[in-house]
């Protein structure tokens, strides 16, 4: 069965509306899909209606931002109750925090002679599809290109928006422990997204995974799109060491951006896939995580 447990829509920072992501996934042979927009479930209802019409199995999914060890992490949740009160309260707080971050990016760029970036980024975002969520850095980057402040999106991130740059605004995300508790309260199956993307040493990464397991995590994302094959091997070793299940997905945002839907490196055959736990009917009749 072809699965994709990591992708994004215009509800966060993807290029396609939720229904279009579902249709594209179906056309590419995906049979089990989770849309994991950043800190929002706004695209879920539209995606679910599209999936029902195509006979594609859609999981509830999300990619939540949190902090650990001074860094921002992303945690994936699956097959949870979308109406869980504690989850929706946490998402509303994240929603407000993302808008404040966007306003701060706008203030900082204006101070450097680039006014109107929030309005411009919002226009870029709305041209892709309606969203109540704050524009993200890719939307700001596209506006900077359109306004002639940079040559391309790569330059926008290198000079202004990338890690450690002026527009890389840090905000108060919840802690890893708080996020795990929120997802557990919603009866989610939980995976640590792209564990090698945070730049941790092997010792710090092992400490992170240990705390992730202690806090109730179930899996790590061993395969993320077309990441280098040696990274798959490194993460596979960690999954075996900690006795974790594994997840996989394209991390699709837009065509030719990183990886397309259903497209990712092969998963080592000896690792237990998280999606095997979804063989039963989906929420709310599914077996609860342990």
C-alpha positions in Angstrom: 0.0 0.0 0.0 1.4 3.4 -0.9 1.1 5.8 2.0 2.1 9.5 2.6 2.0 10.6 6.2 3.6 14.1 5.7 2.3 16.8 3.3 1.0 20.4 3.4 -1.7 22.5 1.9 -2.6 26.2 1.6 -4.0 25.9 5.1 -0.4 26.4 6.2 2.5 26.8 3.8 1.7 24.5 0.9 0.9 25.5 -2.7 -2.3 23.5 -3.3 -5.7 23.6 -1.6 -6.6 20.6 0.6 -8.9 19.1 -2.0 -6.3 19.5 -4.7 -3.6 17.8 -2.6 -6.0 14.8 -2.0 -6.7 14.6 -5.8 -3.0 14.8 -6.6 -2.2 12.1 -4.1 -4.9 9.8 -5.5 -3.6 10.3 -9.0 -0.1 9.4 -7.8 -1.4 6.1 -6.3 -1.5 7.1 -2.6 -4.0 5.0 -0.8 -3.5 6.2 2.8 -2.8 10.0 3.3 -2.3 12.3 6.2 -2.3 16.0 5.6 -0.1 17.5 8.3 -0.4 21.3 8.0 1.6 23.3 10.5 -0.3 24.0 13.7 -3.8 24.0 12.1 -6.6 21.6 11.1 -8.3 24.2 8.9 -7.9 22.1 5.8 -9.1 18.8 7.2 -12.8 19.0 6.5 -12.2 20.0 2.8 -9.7 17.2 2.4 -11.9 14.6 4.1 -14.8 15.4 1.7 -12.5 15.1 -1.3 -11.0 11.8 0.0 -14.5 10.3 0.6 -15.4 11.1 -3.1 -12.2 9.3 -4.3 -12.2 6.3 -2.0 -8.8 7.4 -0.5 -8.3 6.8 3.2 -7.5 10.1 5.0 -6.1 10.3 8.5 -6.5 13.3 10.7 -3.0 14.7 10.8 -1.0 17.7 12.0 2.6 19.0 12.4 2.9 20.8 15.7 5.7 23.3 16.5 7.4 23.0 19.9 10.7 23.7 21.7 13.4 21.4 23.2 17.0 22.1 24.0 16.8 25.7 22.7 15.6 24.6 19.2 12.3 24.5 17.4 11.1 21.0 16.7 8.1 19.6 14.7 6.0 16.7 16.0 3.5 14.8 13.8 0.2 13.6 15.2 -2.1 11.1 13.5 -5.5 9.5 13.6 -6.6 11.6 16.6 -9.9 13.2 17.6 -10.1 16.5 15.6 -12.6 17.9 18.2 -10.4 17.2 21.2 -10.8 20.4 23.4 -7.2 20.5 24.6 -5.9 20.1 21.1 -8.0 22.9 19.7 -7.0 25.2 22.6 -3.4 24.6 21.9 -3.9 25.2 18.1 -5.7 28.5 18.8 -2.7 29.7 20.9 -0.3 28.7 18.1 -2.5 30.5 15.6 -2.2 33.7 17.5 1.5 33.2 18.0 2.0 32.8 14.2 0.2 36.0 13.5 2.4 37.9 16.0 5.5 36.4 14.4 4.3 37.6 11.0 3.8 41.1 12.3 7.3 41.0 13.8 8.8 39.9 10.5 7.0 42.8 8.8 8.4 45.3 11.4 11.9 44.0 11.0 11.9 44.1 7.2 10.3 47.5 7.2 13.2 48.8 9.3 15.5 47.6 6.6 13.7 49.5 3.8 11.2 46.8 2.8 7.8 48.1 3.9 4.5 46.4 3.4 5.7 42.8 3.5 2.9 41.5 5.7 0.3 42.8 3.3 2.3 41.5 0.4 2.9 38.1 1.9 -0.8 37.8 2.8 -1.7 38.6 -0.8 0.6 35.9 -2.0 -1.0 33.5 0.5 -4.6 34.3 -0.5 -3.8 34.0 -4.2 -3.1 30.3 -3.4 -6.3 29.8 -1.5 -8.3 31.2 1.4 -6.7 30.8 4.8 -7.3 32.4 8.2 -3.7 31.6 9.2 -0.8 33.9 9.2 1.5 34.0 6.1 4.6 32.0 6.6 8.2 32.7 5.6 7.7 31.2 2.1 4.9 33.7 1.5 7.2 36.5 2.6 10.0 35.2 0.4 7.7 35.2 -2.7 6.6 38.8 -2.0 10.2 40.0 -1.6 10.8 38.5 -5.1 7.7 40.1 -6.5 8.5 43.5 -5.0 12.0 43.4 -6.4 13.9 43.3 -3.1 15.6 40.0 -4.0 16.2 38.1 -7.2 14.7 34.8 -6.1 13.3 32.9 -3.1 16.7 31.4 -2.4 18.2 34.9 -1.9 15.3 35.9 0.3 16.1 33.1 2.7 19.9 33.5 2.4 19.7 37.3 3.2 16.6 37.8 5.3 14.4 34.9 6.2 16.6 31.8 6.8 17.8 30.4 10.1 19.6 33.1 12.1 18.6 35.9 9.8 16.7 39.0 10.5 13.3 37.5 9.6 13.9 34.2 11.5 11.7 35.4 14.3 11.6 33.2 17.4 8.5 32.9 19.4 7.2 31.1 22.4 6.2 27.7 21.2 5.0 25.1 23.8 7.6 22.7 25.0 8.0 19.2 23.6 6.5 17.7 26.8 3.5 20.0 26.6 2.9 19.2 22.9 3.2 15.4 23.6 0.7 15.8 26.4 -1.7 17.7 24.1 -1.5 15.0 21.4 -1.8 12.2 23.9 -5.0 13.9 25.2 -6.4 13.8 21.7 -5.5 10.1 21.4 -3.0 10.7 18.6 -0.3 8.4 17.3 2.8 10.5 17.5 6.0 10.7 15.4 9.0 13.0 15.6 9.3 14.8 12.2 12.6 14.7 10.3 14.9 14.2 13.3 18.1 15.1 11.5 16.9 18.5 10.3 17.6 20.1 13.7 21.4 19.9 13.4 21.9 18.1 16.8 24.9 16.1 17.6 24.3 12.3 17.9 24.5 12.6 21.7 21.9 15.4 21.8 19.7 13.6 19.3 19.7 10.4 21.4 18.8 12.5 24.4 15.9 14.1 22.5 14.6 10.7 21.3 14.8 9.4 24.9 12.7 12.2 26.2 10.3 11.9 23.2 9.7 8.2 24.1 9.3 9.0 27.8 6.8 11.7 27.0 4.7 9.3 25.0 6.1 9.4 21.4 5.5 6.3 19.3 7.6 6.7 16.2 10.3 8.7 14.3 10.1 9.8 10.7 12.8 7.7 9.2 12.0 8.6 5.6 11.3 12.2 4.6 11.0 12.7 0.9 14.3 12.4 -1.0 16.6 13.0 1.9 20.0 11.4 1.5 20.0 7.6 1.7 22.6 7.6 4.5 20.2 9.6 6.7 17.6 6.9 6.3 20.3 4.4 7.6 21.2 6.6 10.6 17.6 7.0 11.6 16.8 3.4 11.1 19.6 2.5 13.6 18.0 4.9 16.1 14.6 3.5 15.6 15.9 0.0 16.3 17.9 1.2 19.4 14.8 2.8 21.0 12.3 0.2 19.9 10.2 2.7 17.9 7.9 2.4 15.1 8.6 4.5 12.0 6.7 6.9 9.8 7.4 8.1 6.2 6.2 10.8 3.9 7.0 13.2 1.1 6.9 16.4 3.1 5.2 17.8 0.0 4.6 21.5 -0.3 4.7 22.2 -4.0 5.8 20.5 -7.2 9.6 20.4 -7.7 10.1 22.0 -4.3 11.4 18.9 -2.4 9.4 15.8 -3.2 6.1 15.0 -4.7 3.2 13.2 -3.0 3.9 9.5 -2.4 7.5 10.1 -3.3 10.2 9.2 -0.8 13.1 6.8 -0.3 12.4 3.1 0.5 11.9 2.2 4.2 14.1 -0.6 5.6 12.0 -3.7 5.6 12.7 -4.7 9.2 11.3 -1.6 10.8 7.7 -1.6 12.1 5.6 0.9 10.2 3.3 3.2 12.3 0.6 2.9 9.6 0.2 -0.8 10.4 -1.7 0.5 13.5 -4.3 2.1 11.1 -5.4 -1.1 9.6 -8.5 -0.9 11.8 -11.3 1.7 11.0 -10.1 5.2 11.5 -11.0 7.5 14.4 -13.2 7.4 16.4 -13.4 3.6 16.2 -9.7 3.0 16.0 -7.7 1.3 18.7 -6.3 3.9 21.1 -2.5 4.5 21.4 -0.9 2.8 24.3 
